[in-house]
Amino acid sequence: MADKRFKKIYTQGIMGVQEIWQDVETGVQYLYVGIGYGGGLTPLLGTDGKPVITPVEPD
């Protein structure tokens, strides 16, 4: 099995979905929002405007 670069750490919604994904190499978190046939992905930013980075925990 190949190593996966991203892991989903949060999800909510049914018709529209909001998810938070973490890059397991850098710890940077990304926000994904999808509704219908559209969606978007962006780095999750803290109140200081910098990307949210959390320590990577081994599975």
C-alpha positions in Angstrom: 0.0 0.0 0.0 1.3 3.4 -1.0 1.7 6.1 1.6 -0.9 8.9 1.5 0.1 12.5 1.5 -3.1 13.8 3.0 -5.5 12.7 5.7 -9.0 13.9 6.5 -9.3 15.1 10.0 -12.8 16.7 10.1 -16.0 16.5 8.0 -19.5 17.9 8.3 -22.5 18.3 6.1 -24.6 16.2 3.8 -25.8 18.3 0.8 -22.8 20.6 1.1 -19.6 19.3 2.7 -16.9 21.0 4.6 -13.7 19.1 5.3 -10.3 19.8 6.9 -7.4 17.9 5.4 -3.9 17.7 6.8 -0.7 17.3 4.8 1.1 14.5 6.7 4.5 15.8 5.7 4.2 19.5 6.5 1.3 19.6 9.0 -0.4 22.3 7.0 -4.2 22.1 7.2 -6.5 22.8 4.2 -10.2 23.6 4.1 -12.3 21.9 1.4 -15.9 23.1 0.6 -18.0 21.2 -1.9 -21.6 21.7 -2.9 -23.3 20.2 -5.9 -20.8 19.9 -8.8 -18.5 22.5 -7.5 -15.9 22.7 -4.8 -12.7 24.5 -3.6 -9.6 23.9 -1.6 -7.6 26.5 0.3 -5.1 26.6 3.1 -6.8 27.0 6.5 -5.7 30.3 8.0 -5.4 31.3 11.6 -6.4 34.7 13.1 -2.9 36.0 12.3 -3.4 35.2 8.6 -0.8 32.4 8.6 -1.6 28.8 7.6 -2.6 26.6 10.4 0.1 24.0 11.0 -0.3 21.2 13.6 2.2 18.5 14.6 1.9 15.4 12.5 0.8 12.4 14.5 1.8 8.9 13.3 -1.2 6.6 12.5 
